[in-house]
Amino acid sequence: METNGAFSVYAFWGGIFSSVLLLVINDFYKSWKRIREKRNEQLEVHREYIRKMLLSVKSLIIRLEHIQKKDKIEVDMSRMRNLLEWYTKDGYYISSTVYLIAHVSCITNNYKKIPLSIDRNVSKISEELQSKLDKYNTIISTDSCLWYHFHVALGNSLNDNNNNIMTFYDFVRKICQDELYFQFVNQAYHFVKSLTDDKHKQFLKGWLQNLHEIEEYIIKSSLTPISSDIVSK
């Protein structure tokens, strides 16, 4: 009788212990699953921004390298006001260059607003990349009329009401329809036109060097798998 009673007690407490243990394990699994899902979600956000940033940086590099080979950018700036046709024909080259500069600024500004990932490795890479982006903003605003806050504001101006980056068409339309915006971006147009001047040769060289550093860091980092088609473009 006593043996059966002791066994019943042990069975009772053993059952309680097993139930509690299962609850703890279940709660732990749910917490681990939530953390993993959050980590994966954050990682996807970082990957998407990095992919877009790389494409944007590469596009600007290609354009600036093309400008490097030019003796002069021939364009009649007096016809740009409120004339949509100018932006798609005579003024397309300079307009698309201003857009590419603004696009890199916009996507790098937006990336800085993303919360750091809970993944330690991703967080470290993100911090290092943001440091390089800060250096980029400093370099582009040194010895040029694209002053730091103007360059940042130029990028922010590409964000629409839904915080999406405007297309080239929307960018041009905004210039044509908004007199205040036209006056704001006008300085960037004159800056691009002057990039072939002798005084900007060293500046352009340093600008490209910094862009290449950002490009190489993104490609070499483990933050996101970079497909060969992006690298080769």
ChimeraX attribute file (.defattr): number of C-alpha atoms within 10 A of each C-alpha:
attribute: neighborCount
match mode: 1-to-1
recipient: residues
	/A:1	6
	/A:2	7
	/A:3	8
	/A:4	9
	/A:5	10
	/A:6	11
	/A:7	12
	/A:8	12
	/A:9	12
	/A:10	12
	/A:11	12
	/A:12	12
	/A:13	12
	/A:14	12
	/A:15	12
	/A:16	12
	/A:17	12
	/A:18	12
	/A:19	12
	/A:20	12
	/A:21	12
	/A:22	12
	/A:23	12
	/A:24	12
	/A:25	12
	/A:26	12
	/A:27	12
	/A:28	12
	/A:29	12
	/A:30	12
	/A:31	12
	/A:32	12
	/A:33	12
	/A:34	12
	/A:35	14
	/A:36	14
	/A:37	12
	/A:38	15
	/A:39	16
	/A:40	15
	/A:41	13
	/A:42	18
	/A:43	19
	/A:44	14
	/A:45	15
	/A:46	21
	/A:47	17
	/A:48	11
	/A:49	16
	/A:50	23
	/A:51	18
	/A:52	14
	/A:53	22
	/A:54	23
	/A:55	16
	/A:56	21
	/A:57	22
	/A:58	22
	/A:59	17
	/A:60	23
	/A:61	21
	/A:62	13
	/A:63	15
	/A:64	21
	/A:65	13
	/A:66	10
	/A:67	18
	/A:68	17
	/A:69	9
	/A:70	13
	/A:71	11
	/A:72	13
	/A:73	15
	/A:74	12
	/A:75	15
	/A:76	10
	/A:77	15
	/A:78	6
	/A:79	14
	/A:80	20
	/A:81	16
	/A:82	17
	/A:83	14
	/A:84	17
	/A:85	12
	/A:86	18
	/A:87	22
	/A:88	14
	/A:89	10
	/A:90	16
	/A:91	19
	/A:92	15
	/A:93	18
	/A:94	21
	/A:95	21
	/A:96	19
	/A:97	20
	/A:98	22
	/A:99	24
	/A:100	22
	/A:101	22
	/A:102	26
	/A:103	27
	/A:104	23
	/A:105	26
	/A:106	25
	/A:107	23
	/A:108	26
	/A:109	19
	/A:110	17
	/A:111	19
	/A:112	16
	/A:113	8
	/A:114	13
	/A:115	12
	/A:116	17
	/A:117	20
	/A:118	15
	/A:119	15
	/A:120	10
	/A:121	11
	/A:122	21
	/A:123	17
	/A:124	14
	/A:125	18
	/A:126	23
	/A:127	13
	/A:128	12
	/A:129	20
	/A:130	17
	/A:131	12
	/A:132	17
	/A:133	20
	/A:134	14
	/A:135	14
	/A:136	21
	/A:137	21
	/A:138	14
	/A:139	18
	/A:140	20
	/A:141	18
	/A:142	12
	/A:143	11
	/A:144	14
	/A:145	14
	/A:146	19
	/A:147	16
	/A:148	18
	/A:149	12
	/A:150	16
	/A:151	21
	/A:152	19
	/A:153	16
	/A:154	23
	/A:155	23
	/A:156	20
	/A:157	19
	/A:158	23
	/A:159	18
	/A:160	13
	/A:161	8
	/A:162	7
	/A:163	10
	/A:164	12
	/A:165	20
	/A:166	19
	/A:167	14
	/A:168	15
	/A:169	11
	/A:170	13
	/A:171	20
	/A:172	23
	/A:173	15
	/A:174	17
	/A:175	22
	/A:176	18
	/A:177	14
	/A:178	13
	/A:179	12
	/A:180	12
	/A:181	15
	/A:182	17
	/A:183	12
	/A:184	16
	/A:185	18
	/A:186	16
	/A:187	14
	/A:188	23
	/A:189	19
	/A:190	14
	/A:191	17
	/A:192	19
	/A:193	19
	/A:194	14
	/A:195	21
	/A:196	18
	/A:197	12
	/A:198	10
	/A:199	12
	/A:200	16
	/A:201	13
	/A:202	10
	/A:203	17
	/A:204	18
	/A:205	13
	/A:206	15
	/A:207	18
	/A:208	20
	/A:209	14
	/A:210	20
	/A:211	20
	/A:212	15
	/A:213	13
	/A:214	21
	/A:215	19
	/A:216	13
	/A:217	16
	/A:218	21
	/A:219	19
	/A:220	11
	/A:221	14
	/A:222	12
	/A:223	20
	/A:224	18
	/A:225	13
	/A:226	17
	/A:227	10
	/A:228	8
	/A:229	7
	/A:230	12
	/A:231	13
	/A:232	7
	/A:233	9
